[in-house]
């Protein structure tokens, strides 16, 4: 919802990235019997991979520059601040995991 309705410079690009890695980690944990710490680290690696693919301009390589769905799912622009946002989101997951013993 954030990606669709917010076009600002703080909520959509930064807070949205913090939240999405948290949502992905908790969603996977709901269905997979693996410790949340491992899922969180895997989610962070996955998020970094997507950002790296943006750095390589994967959308252009695949010819999907005009696809709104590709832009929504993969993204189109590398931004080092996204890496910080992903790391912060996973740090929050790991901190809550330690406190809640998940």
N, C-alpha and C positions, 0 to 999 in steps of 0.2 A: 504494500500500500504506500509506503514511503517513497519507493521508486516511481510510482505512478503519479502521486499527487503533490510531492514537494519538489520545487525547482529552485531551491535556495543554495547557499554555499556552506551551510553547516549541518542542518538536519539530514538532508538526503545523502551527501557524500561521506560524512564522518559518522554521525550517530547511526545512520542506517547500516553502515558497515560493521560497527560495533555490535549492533543488535543481530544482524543476519548470521554472523558466526556463532553467536550464542544460541539462536533459534535452531540452526543446523545441528549443533552439538547435542542439544537437549532432545531434539526430534529423533536423531539417530539413536541416542541412548534409550529412548522410550521403546525401541523395537529390537535393539541388539544387546545381548547380555555380555557386555564388555565394560570394564570400569570406565567411568566418565572421563577420568584423566587421559586414558588412551584415546578415547573418541575425540576429546578436545584437541589433543596434539594432532591427530589425523585431520581434523577439521581445519586447524591452522595451516597445515601443510597444503591441504586442498585449496584454501583461500590464497595462499602464496602462489600456488601453481596457476590459478586463474589470473592473478595479477601479472605473473610472468608471461602468460599467453597474451595478455593485453599489451605488454611491453613489446612482444614480437609482432604485434598487429595481426593476430589470428583472424579477425573478422575480414580484413583485407585479403589475406592469403586465401581464405575460403570463399571469397566473393560475396560475403554477407553484409557489406557496408550499409545497404538499404533496408536491412531486416530489423524492425523494432524489437522482435522477440530475441534475436541474437544480442542486441545491445542491452536488453534487460537482463538476460541470463549471463552472458559472458562479460559484458561491458566492452567499452571501446577505447578507453584512454587509461594508460598507466599513470598512477599517481602514488608516489612513495608514502604519502600520508595515509593511504588505504592500508598499507602494511602495518602502520602504527595502530590504526583503528582495529584491524583484525587481531593484532597482538593484545590490545587492551580488552577486547571482547572475550578472548580466550582466557586472559588473566582473571577476569571477573568470574568466569566459569570455574577456573581452577581454585580461586579463593573461596567461592561458595561451596565447592566440592569438599575442600578441606574442612570447612566449618560444619557442613551438613553430613559429612562422612558418606557421600554418594559414590 
